[in-house]
């Protein structure tokens, strides 16, 4: 903050604790530096939220409650003209050493009704993510999450999820197809392993990808050493440790049925069957022995799905082929397929919510309610 003199002056005029609010928001945004569009979107919402709290509500984050958040969302529906600009301006001007506030910048941009509606729908979601992060980091002792509106699209989201799931037969075909392709072309072993990992451990592509960190030469990506063991009730259990977008760590148990794929992939890499805690190499690596980017992983999944579709078309199974082509660009379909099958096999929704990195069990319920999630509290 020392390189932003006008920001320092502004924060001094705000309620006590505003400086720490700013630091927490800046730390949260660092997790999204590797995703420029997401970073910009999240930063805009947090700028509006903090400016509203400090200047209108005259509170800090720690003193805000659910009513303040609802008031902020109403404020976003129709912000004052003084808070809007007709063009997009940078917040600060100047060189790297000293950045000065831009008098033309405003928190809100005058946009079309359609774009404004999209922004309004995403603001509660972004706020929920931010506040949940503050709660898990210990900055907030109590989360006002129940008072955050759930939005009109929770049921629509669950319907969309239901449409992004492979049947058990389709999943079995995909794996057998990739096994056959990998036997003929060893380079496809990496694709087979990535697809199995995404589905079986309920992972997003970003969970396995290389994500740069701000002001650091160290990237965030899972390493072989993140396969770890824990002893429970006299048994040794393997987990995969994953650091999510917001920095939250989660430990996902590795099911027995994917160990043959782990051993197969490590054999392709000329490594022992079991991972070692001393292996710092990326789980999924490229030619330069560096972790793959999110885009590279997306292309791998797309290639796997379209190649399966081509085989199905030669067999005259046009409906299944169309399904694979439809889902080729939706990498989350593997994660949703794994979650759906886990629930159908009796997995506790509480455990699944934790493994998937959801902010609350309500998110899991709203996502999978259409696809057979019954009597969740009995699990």
C-alpha positions as CSV (number, residue, x, y, z in Angstrom):
1,X,0.0,0.0,0.0
2,X,3.0,2.3,0.5
3,X,3.2,2.9,-3.3
4,X,-0.4,4.2,-3.3
5,X,-0.3,7.5,-1.5
6,X,-3.9,8.5,-2.3
7,X,-5.1,5.1,-1.2
8,X,-3.3,5.5,2.1
9,X,-4.9,8.9,2.7
10,X,-8.3,7.5,1.8
11,X,-8.1,4.5,4.1
12,X,-7.0,6.8,7.0
13,X,-10.4,8.6,6.7
14,X,-12.3,5.3,6.8
15,X,-13.4,3.4,10.0
16,X,-10.8,1.8,12.1
17,X,-9.8,-1.6,10.7
18,X,-10.3,-0.5,7.0
19,X,-6.5,-1.0,6.3
20,X,-6.7,-4.6,7.4
21,X,-9.9,-5.1,5.3
22,X,-7.9,-4.0,2.3
23,X,-5.0,-6.3,3.1
24,X,-7.4,-9.3,3.4
25,X,-9.0,-8.4,0.1
26,X,-5.6,-8.0,-1.6
27,X,-4.5,-11.4,-0.2
28,X,-7.7,-13.1,-1.4
29,X,-7.3,-11.6,-5.0
30,X,-3.7,-13.0,-5.2
31,X,-5.2,-16.5,-5.7
32,X,-6.8,-15.4,-9.0
33,X,-3.7,-13.6,-10.5
34,X,-3.3,-16.5,-13.0
35,X,-6.9,-15.9,-14.3
36,X,-7.0,-12.3,-15.5
37,X,-10.7,-12.1,-16.3
38,X,-11.7,-13.7,-13.0
39,X,-9.3,-11.5,-11.1
40,X,-10.7,-8.4,-12.8
41,X,-14.3,-9.4,-12.1
42,X,-13.7,-10.3,-8.4
43,X,-11.6,-7.1,-7.9
44,X,-14.5,-5.0,-9.2
45,X,-17.0,-6.6,-6.8
46,X,-14.7,-6.2,-3.8
47,X,-14.0,-2.6,-4.7
48,X,-17.7,-1.8,-4.6
49,X,-18.3,-3.8,-1.5
50,X,-15.5,-2.2,0.5
51,X,-16.3,1.3,-0.7
52,X,-19.9,0.8,0.3
53,X,-19.0,-0.5,3.7
54,X,-16.5,2.2,4.5
55,X,-18.3,5.2,3.0
56,X,-22.0,4.4,3.2
57,X,-22.4,1.9,6.1
58,X,-19.4,3.3,7.9
59,X,-18.4,-0.2,9.0
60,X,-15.6,-2.6,8.5
61,X,-16.0,-6.2,7.3
62,X,-15.8,-7.6,10.9
63,X,-18.7,-5.4,12.0
64,X,-20.9,-6.0,9.0
65,X,-23.9,-8.3,9.3
66,X,-26.4,-9.9,6.9
67,X,-28.5,-6.8,6.8
68,X,-25.6,-4.7,5.6
69,X,-24.9,-7.2,2.8
70,X,-28.5,-7.2,1.7
71,X,-28.4,-3.4,1.7
72,X,-25.3,-3.5,-0.4
73,X,-26.9,-5.8,-3.0
74,X,-29.9,-3.4,-3.2
75,X,-27.4,-0.5,-3.6
76,X,-25.9,-2.4,-6.5
77,X,-29.3,-2.6,-8.2
78,X,-29.4,1.2,-8.5
79,X,-26.1,2.9,-7.6
80,X,-26.1,6.7,-7.3
81,X,-25.0,8.6,-10.5
82,X,-21.9,9.9,-8.6
83,X,-20.7,6.3,-8.3
84,X,-21.0,5.6,-12.0
85,X,-18.9,6.4,-15.1
86,X,-19.8,6.2,-18.7
87,X,-16.4,4.6,-19.7
88,X,-13.9,2.3,-18.1
89,X,-11.0,4.0,-16.3
90,X,-8.0,2.6,-14.4
91,X,-8.2,3.1,-10.7
92,X,-4.7,4.5,-10.5
93,X,-2.2,6.3,-12.6
94,X,1.6,6.7,-12.5
95,X,4.7,4.6,-12.5
96,X,5.5,1.4,-10.6
97,X,7.0,3.3,-7.6
98,X,4.1,5.7,-7.0
99,X,0.5,5.2,-8.2
100,X,-2.0,8.0,-7.7
101,X,-5.7,7.8,-7.7
102,X,-7.5,8.5,-10.9
103,X,-10.2,11.1,-10.4
104,X,-12.2,9.7,-13.3
105,X,-12.6,6.2,-11.8
106,X,-15.9,5.1,-10.4
107,X,-16.9,1.8,-8.8
108,X,-19.8,1.2,-11.3
109,X,-19.9,1.4,-15.0
110,X,-23.0,2.4,-16.9
111,X,-23.9,-0.8,-18.8
112,X,-26.9,-2.3,-20.7
113,X,-29.7,-3.8,-18.7
114,X,-28.7,-7.4,-19.8
115,X,-25.1,-6.9,-18.6
116,X,-26.2,-5.3,-15.4
117,X,-28.5,-8.2,-14.6
118,X,-25.6,-10.6,-15.1
119,X,-23.4,-8.6,-12.8
120,X,-26.2,-8.5,-10.1
121,X,-26.5,-12.3,-10.3
122,X,-22.8,-12.9,-9.8
123,X,-22.2,-10.4,-7.0
124,X,-23.7,-12.5,-4.2
125,X,-21.7,-15.6,-5.4
126,X,-18.4,-13.6,-5.4
127,X,-19.2,-12.1,-2.0
128,X,-20.1,-15.6,-0.6
129,X,-16.7,-16.9,-1.8
130,X,-14.8,-13.9,-0.3
131,X,-16.6,-14.0,3.1
132,X,-16.2,-17.8,3.2
133,X,-12.4,-17.4,2.7
134,X,-12.2,-14.8,5.5
135,X,-14.1,-17.2,7.8
136,X,-11.8,-20.1,7.0
137,X,-8.7,-17.9,7.4
138,X,-9.9,-16.8,10.9
139,X,-10.4,-13.1,10.0
140,X,-14.2,-13.5,10.5
141,X,-15.4,-15.3,13.6
142,X,-18.9,-15.6,12.3
143,X,-20.0,-15.8,8.7
144,X,-23.2,-13.9,7.7
145,X,-23.6,-16.4,4.8
146,X,-27.2,-17.5,5.7
147,X,-28.3,-13.9,5.1
148,X,-26.7,-13.8,1.6
149,X,-29.4,-14.3,-1.0
150,X,-29.2,-17.7,-2.7
151,X,-30.1,-16.2,-6.1
152,X,-32.8,-17.2,-8.5
153,X,-30.6,-19.6,-10.3
154,X,-29.9,-22.4,-7.8
155,X,-32.5,-24.7,-9.3
156,X,-31.4,-23.7,-12.8
157,X,-27.8,-24.6,-11.8
158,X,-28.9,-28.0,-10.6
159,X,-30.7,-28.7,-13.9
160,X,-27.6,-27.6,-15.8
161,X,-25.5,-30.0,-13.7
162,X,-27.8,-32.9,-14.4
163,X,-27.3,-32.1,-18.1
164,X,-23.5,-32.2,-17.7
165,X,-23.2,-35.8,-16.4
166,X,-22.1,-39.0,-18.2
167,X,-24.0,-42.1,-17.6
168,X,-22.1,-45.1,-16.0
169,X,-22.1,-46.8,-19.4
170,X,-20.7,-43.7,-21.1
171,X,-18.0,-43.3,-18.5
172,X,-17.0,-47.0,-18.7
173,X,-16.8,-46.6,-22.5
174,X,-14.6,-43.5,-22.2
175,X,-12.1,-45.2,-19.9
176,X,-11.9,-48.3,-22.0
177,X,-11.4,-46.2,-25.1
178,X,-8.6,-44.2,-23.5
179,X,-6.9,-47.4,-22.2
180,X,-6.9,-48.8,-25.7
181,X,-5.6,-45.5,-27.2
182,X,-2.9,-45.3,-24.5
183,X,-1.7,-48.8,-25.2
184,X,-1.2,-47.9,-28.9
185,X,0.2,-44.4,-28.1
186,X,2.0,-44.1,-24.7
187,X,1.8,-40.3,-24.8
188,X,-2.0,-40.7,-24.1
189,X,-1.2,-42.2,-20.7
190,X,-1.2,-38.7,-19.3
191,X,-4.6,-38.0,-20.8
192,X,-6.1,-41.2,-19.4
193,X,-4.7,-40.4,-15.9
194,X,-5.9,-36.8,-16.0
195,X,-9.5,-37.9,-17.0
196,X,-9.6,-40.6,-14.3
197,X,-8.2,-38.2,-11.6
198,X,-10.7,-35.4,-12.5
199,X,-13.7,-37.7,-12.3
200,X,-12.7,-40.0,-9.4
201,X,-11.5,-37.2,-7.0
202,X,-14.2,-34.6,-8.0
203,X,-11.6,-32.1,-9.3
204,X,-11.8,-29.0,-11.3
205,X,-9.3,-28.5,-14.1
206,X,-7.9,-25.5,-12.1
207,X,-7.1,-27.9,-9.2
208,X,-4.5,-29.7,-11.3
209,X,-3.3,-26.8,-13.4
210,X,-0.4,-24.4,-12.9
211,X,-1.6,-21.0,-11.4
212,X,1.0,-18.2,-10.9
213,X,1.2,-16.4,-7.6
214,X,1.6,-12.7,-7.2
215,X,5.1,-11.5,-6.3
216,X,6.5,-15.0,-6.2
217,X,8.4,-17.4,-8.4
218,X,6.5,-20.3,-7.0
219,X,3.4,-21.5,-8.9
220,X,0.4,-23.2,-7.3
221,X,0.0,-26.8,-8.6
222,X,-0.3,-30.2,-7.1
223,X,2.9,-32.2,-6.8
224,X,3.5,-36.0,-6.5
225,X,4.4,-35.3,-2.9
226,X,0.8,-34.2,-2.4
227,X,-0.2,-37.9,-2.4
228,X,0.1,-38.4,1.3
229,X,-0.8,-41.2,3.8
230,X,-2.6,-41.0,7.1
231,X,-3.1,-43.7,9.7
232,X,-6.7,-44.1,10.9
233,X,-7.9,-46.9,13.1
234,X,-4.8,-49.0,12.3
235,X,-5.2,-48.6,8.6
236,X,-3.1,-46.5,6.1
237,X,-5.2,-44.3,3.9
238,X,-4.0,-42.3,0.9
239,X,-5.2,-38.8,0.3
240,X,-4.5,-36.2,-2.4
241,X,-3.9,-32.7,-0.9
242,X,-5.4,-30.0,-3.1
243,X,-5.1,-26.2,-2.7
244,X,-8.2,-24.5,-4.1
245,X,-8.6,-21.2,-5.8
246,X,-9.1,-19.3,-2.5
247,X,-6.2,-21.0,-0.8
248,X,-8.3,-23.6,1.1
249,X,-6.6,-27.0,1.5
250,X,-8.7,-30.1,1.2
251,X,-7.6,-33.8,1.6
252,X,-9.5,-36.1,-0.8
253,X,-9.3,-39.8,-0.1
254,X,-7.9,-41.8,-3.1
255,X,-10.2,-44.7,-3.9
256,X,-8.7,-48.1,-4.4
257,X,-10.1,-48.5,-8.0
258,X,-7.8,-45.7,-9.4
259,X,-4.5,-47.0,-8.0
260,X,-4.0,-49.2,-11.1
261,X,-4.2,-45.9,-13.2
262,X,-1.7,-44.2,-10.8
263,X,0.7,-47.1,-11.1
264,X,0.2,-47.2,-14.8
265,X,0.9,-43.5,-15.2
266,X,4.0,-43.6,-13.0
267,X,5.3,-46.5,-14.9
268,X,5.0,-44.4,-18.0
269,X,7.1,-41.8,-16.2
270,X,9.7,-44.4,-15.2
271,X,8.7,-43.9,-11.5
272,X,8.0,-46.4,-8.8
273,X,4.4,-47.4,-8.4
274,X,3.8,-45.5,-5.2
275,X,4.4,-41.7,-4.8
276,X,7.1,-40.5,-2.4
277,X,6.8,-37.5,0.0
278,X,10.1,-36.3,-1.5
279,X,8.8,-36.0,-5.1
280,X,8.4,-32.3,-5.9
281,X,7.6,-32.8,-9.6
282,X,4.1,-31.8,-10.9
283,X,1.5,-34.6,-11.0
284,X,0.7,-33.6,-14.6
285,X,3.8,-32.3,-16.4
286,X,4.6,-31.1,-19.9
287,X,7.6,-31.5,-22.2
288,X,9.6,-29.0,-20.1
289,X,8.8,-31.0,-16.9
290,X,6.6,-28.1,-15.8
291,X,3.0,-28.3,-14.6
292,X,0.4,-28.0,-17.3
293,X,-1.7,-24.8,-17.7
294,X,-5.5,-24.8,-17.3
295,X,-5.8,-24.4,-21.1
296,X,-3.6,-27.4,-21.8
297,X,-5.7,-29.6,-19.5
298,X,-8.9,-28.4,-21.1
299,X,-7.5,-29.4,-24.5
300,X,-6.6,-32.8,-23.2
301,X,-10.2,-33.4,-21.9
302,X,-11.6,-32.1,-25.2
303,X,-9.4,-34.4,-27.2
304,X,-10.4,-37.4,-25.1
305,X,-14.1,-36.7,-25.5
306,X,-14.0,-36.0,-29.2
307,X,-11.9,-39.1,-29.9
308,X,-14.4,-41.2,-28.0
309,X,-17.2,-39.6,-30.1
310,X,-15.5,-40.5,-33.3
311,X,-15.3,-44.2,-32.3
312,X,-19.0,-44.2,-31.3
313,X,-19.9,-42.7,-34.7
314,X,-18.1,-45.5,-36.5
315,X,-20.2,-47.9,-34.4
316,X,-23.4,-46.1,-35.3
317,X,-24.1,-45.0,-31.7
318,X,-25.0,-41.5,-32.8
319,X,-26.8,-40.5,-29.6
320,X,-23.8,-41.3,-27.3
321,X,-21.4,-39.7,-29.8
322,X,-23.5,-36.5,-29.8
323,X,-23.4,-36.6,-26.0
324,X,-19.6,-36.8,-25.9
325,X,-19.3,-33.9,-28.4
326,X,-21.7,-31.8,-26.4
327,X,-19.7,-32.3,-23.2
328,X,-16.2,-32.0,-24.9
329,X,-15.9,-28.4,-23.9
330,X,-17.4,-28.8,-20.4
331,X,-14.6,-30.2,-18.3
332,X,-16.6,-30.0,-15.1
333,X,-18.7,-32.9,-16.5
334,X,-16.1,-35.3,-15.2
335,X,-16.3,-33.8,-11.7
336,X,-20.1,-33.8,-11.8
337,X,-20.1,-37.4,-13.1
338,X,-17.9,-38.5,-10.2
339,X,-20.0,-36.7,-7.6
340,X,-23.3,-38.0,-9.0
341,X,-22.0,-41.6,-9.0
342,X,-20.7,-41.2,-5.4
343,X,-24.0,-40.0,-4.1
344,X,-25.8,-42.8,-5.9
345,X,-23.5,-45.3,-4.2
346,X,-24.3,-43.9,-0.8
347,X,-21.6,-41.3,-0.2
348,X,-22.4,-38.8,2.6
349,X,-23.3,-35.4,1.1
350,X,-21.4,-33.9,4.1
351,X,-18.2,-35.7,3.1
352,X,-18.7,-34.9,-0.6
353,X,-19.3,-31.2,0.0
354,X,-15.9,-31.1,1.9
355,X,-14.0,-33.1,-0.8
356,X,-15.4,-30.9,-3.6
357,X,-14.4,-27.7,-1.7
358,X,-17.9,-26.3,-1.6
359,X,-18.5,-23.3,0.7
360,X,-21.3,-25.0,2.4
361,X,-23.4,-28.1,2.3
362,X,-26.2,-26.0,0.8
363,X,-24.1,-25.5,-2.3
364,X,-23.8,-29.2,-2.8
365,X,-27.6,-29.7,-2.2
366,X,-28.5,-27.0,-4.7
367,X,-26.1,-28.3,-7.3
368,X,-27.2,-32.0,-7.2
369,X,-30.8,-31.8,-6.0
370,X,-32.2,-32.7,-9.4
371,X,-30.1,-35.8,-9.9
372,X,-31.3,-38.1,-7.1
373,X,-30.2,-36.4,-3.9
374,X,-32.7,-37.7,-1.4
375,X,-33.0,-37.4,2.3
376,X,-29.5,-35.9,2.5
377,X,-29.5,-35.6,6.3
378,X,-29.9,-39.3,6.7
379,X,-26.5,-40.0,5.1
